Amino acid sequence: MSGHSKWSSIKHKKGAADAKRGKIFTRIIKEITVAARMGGGDPDGNPRLRTAIQAAKQANMPQDNITRGIKKGTGELEGVQYDELTYEGYGPGGAAIFIETMTDNKNRTIGEIRAIFGKNGGNIGENGCVGWMFEQKGFFTVPVSERSEDDLLELIMDAGGDDLKIEGEHYEIICSVEYFESVRKALEDAGVKVETAELTRIPQNTVSIDESKAKQILRLMDALDDHDDVQKAYSNFEISDEVMTALIEQG
């Protein structure tokens, strides 16, 4: 598994990726609202909003929800004011954890995030303690049935992509943030089906977690992932396939 997809792949294996539809919608609506507030309501001139709208469509969100989210961001409709905050800390086994949140109550969020760390063998740290480990990148997934590896590699490299790997039934494409839009457009213009298109954070190194700590770190990440204010939670832990299989069998 690649650095980016460690936690994402584990979520899929555990079945945790089948999150409740309402929670997915809430996260996307928050992103649409903030993106529209910061960059305006026209997706053609607002790449962040365009990406959020694409995610909404992939999640089968009704167009009315998308429109309301944009209007709340631009001030045409009354809405909640969200602040973007990040938190950093350490999990069991020394794994680094970086969290992106959107909240309307900073004090509530920090208190609850701190409690989640404390209950699951981790500790929240100062800003900057692990953030340097996570590099922001563009990330795409494409079904392997869409193109041959050589054809897709040529396509994304011409558009500024950095890397392409096969993970199971999907290609994973990585690019720098500055080329995210050009890679996205190249895939779109070529008629390639894209299942994921997002900005993510990739750890520069990983920490191997043994079986004694694996269940604990997974419980911590699940709790963060379930929190209403958490948009994304990243970690640099690595669990062997053997340990992961054992945990899945244990339920």
Sequence and secondary structure as in RCSB ss.txt:
>XXXX:A:sequence
MSGHSKWSSIKHKKGAADAKRGKIFTRIIKEITVAARMGGGDPDGNPRLRTAIQAAKQANMPQDNITRGIKKGTG
ELEGVQYDELTYEGYGPGGAAIFIETMTDNKNRTIGEIRAIFGKNGGNIGENGCVGWMFEQKGFFTVPVSERSED
DLLELIMDAGGDDLKIEGEHYEIICSVEYFESVRKALEDAGVKVETAELTRIPQNTVSIDESKAKQILRLMDALD
DHDDVQKAYSNFEISDEVMTALIEQG
>XXXX:A:secstr
  TTHHHHHHHHHHTTTS  HHHHHHHHHHHHHHHHHHH S GGG HHHHHHHHHHHHTT  HHHHHHHHHHHHT
SS     EEEEEEEE GGG EEEEEEEES HHHHHHHHHHHHHHTT EE  TTSSGGGEEEEEEEEEETTSS HH
HHHHHHHHTTEEEEEEETTEEEEEE GGGHHHHHHHHHHTT   SEEEEEEEESS EE  HHHHHHHHHHHHHHH
H TTEEEEEE EE  HHHHHHHHHH 
